[in-house]
Every structure is written in structure tokens, then in C-alpha cells.
């Protein structure tokens, strides 16, 4: 199982490794400088791909490019909501969600 498969039942245990893996993908780049250019990078990466290519799964039970792009959009909404909770409350409850069901 991939480190990026952060199961809801073990999310607390897996959070540190998951976060480290995400930050490792950035290399020496500052996360705050990557965020504003991510949308253009995704558009460039998928530009010109056919619907069939966007919908092709890497393997059975794996996500397609379309699933990943939708997940990024969903994650942005969730992240924004969680950030608002953290800024507005002293100890907010940050609920998880099943990314596969949501996708």
C-alpha cells in the first residue's frame, strides 16, 4: 500500500509519514511558493490529453488522471475549510473523509 493511501482508521498513526512524504516531493521548494503555481502546472500537465487518456486508470482499483485532478480540487476545498476552523477556533475537530467514496 502506498504511503499516500492514508486510511481513515489509521490516519493519526500514518499522519507523520504521510506529511513527510508530501514534503519530500517538494524537494527544496518552499510549499507556499508552490501553491500559487499548482493550478497552471496541472493545466500544463494535462493540456491536450484526450478524454480517454484522462479517464485511463493506471491499474485496476487505481485512480485515473481525472480522479487525481478532481481529488486535488476536493482537497483544496477541504483544506480551506480546515484552515478556517483552525483560525477561528481554539481546538477544532478536523473530521476526515473517505477519499475513494468522495471521488
SULSUL-V181107 format. One record per residue. N is the residue number from 1. SS is DSSP state (alpha for helix, beta for strand, coil for the rest). PHI is phi in radians with two decimals (999 if undefined). OMEGA is omega in whole degrees, -180 to 180 (999 if undefined). Layout:
N_SS_PHI_OMEGA ; N_SS_PHI_OMEGA
This chain:
1_coil_999_-179 ; 2_coil_-1.28_174 ; 3_coil_-1.08_-179 ; 4_coil_-1.47_172 ; 5_coil_-1.64_-175 ; 6_coil_-1.67_-175 ; 7_coil_-1.10_-179 ; 8_alpha_-1.05_-176 ; 9_alpha_-1.24_-179 ; 10_alpha_-2.15_-173 ; 11_alpha_-1.03_179 ; 12_alpha_-1.11_-179 ; 13_alpha_-1.21_-174 ; 14_alpha_-1.61_-173 ; 15_alpha_-1.03_-177 ; 16_alpha_-1.11_179 ; 17_alpha_-1.16_179 ; 18_alpha_-1.09_-180 ; 19_alpha_-1.09_179 ; 20_alpha_-1.08_180 ; 21_alpha_-1.15_178 ; 22_alpha_-1.11_-180 ; 23_alpha_-1.12_178 ; 24_alpha_-1.10_178 ; 25_alpha_-1.10_-179 ; 26_alpha_-1.34_-176 ; 27_coil_1.09_-179 ; 28_coil_-1.63_-179 ; 29_coil_-1.27_178 ; 30_coil_-1.34_-179 ; 31_alpha_-0.94_-178 ; 32_alpha_-1.25_176 ; 33_alpha_-1.52_179 ; 34_alpha_-1.39_-177 ; 35_alpha_-0.90_-175 ; 36_alpha_-1.21_-179 ; 37_alpha_-1.83_-177 ; 38_alpha_-1.11_-179 ; 39_alpha_-1.02_179 ; 40_alpha_-1.13_179 ; 41_alpha_-1.13_178 ; 42_alpha_-1.17_178 ; 43_alpha_-1.01_179 ; 44_alpha_-1.13_-177 ; 45_alpha_-1.14_-176 ; 46_alpha_-1.80_-179 ; 47_coil_-0.99_178 ; 48_coil_1.51_178 ; 49_coil_-1.29_179 ; 50_coil_-1.30_175 ; 51_alpha_-1.03_179 ; 52_alpha_-1.11_179 ; 53_alpha_-1.14_179 ; 54_alpha_-1.13_-176 ; 55_alpha_-1.64_-178 ; 56_coil_-1.22_177 ; 57_beta_-1.42_178 ; 58_coil_-1.08_179 ; 59_coil_-2.80_176 ; 60_coil_-0.94_180 ; 61_coil_1.17_173 ; 62_coil_-1.86_-179 ; 63_coil_-1.41_172 ; 64_beta_-1.51_174 ; 65_alpha_-1.02_179 ; 66_alpha_-1.04_177 ; 67_alpha_-1.06_-178 ; 68_alpha_-1.12_-180 ; 69_alpha_-1.12_177 ; 70_alpha_-1.13_178 ; 71_alpha_-1.10_177 ; 72_alpha_-1.06_179 ; 73_alpha_-1.14_178 ; 74_alpha_-1.09_180 ; 75_alpha_-1.06_178 ; 76_alpha_-1.10_178 ; 77_alpha_-1.12_-180 ; 78_alpha_-1.12_-180 ; 79_alpha_-1.05_179 ; 80_alpha_-1.07_179 ; 81_alpha_-1.12_-180 ; 82_alpha_-1.11_178 ; 83_alpha_-1.07_179 ; 84_alpha_-1.08_178 ; 85_alpha_-1.07_-179 ; 86_alpha_-1.09_-179 ; 87_alpha_-1.29_-174 ; 88_alpha_-1.67_-174 ; 89_coil_-2.22_180 ; 90_coil_-1.24_-178 ; 91_coil_-2.41_-177 ; 92_coil_-1.25_172 ; 93_coil_-1.54_179 ; 94_coil_-1.78_-176 ; 95_coil_-1.42_177 ; 96_coil_-1.58_175 ; 97_coil_-2.63_179 ; 98_coil_-1.49_-174 ; 99_alpha_-1.09_180 ; 100_alpha_-1.22_176 ; 101_alpha_-1.16_180 ; 102_alpha_-1.13_-180 ; 103_coil_-1.14_999
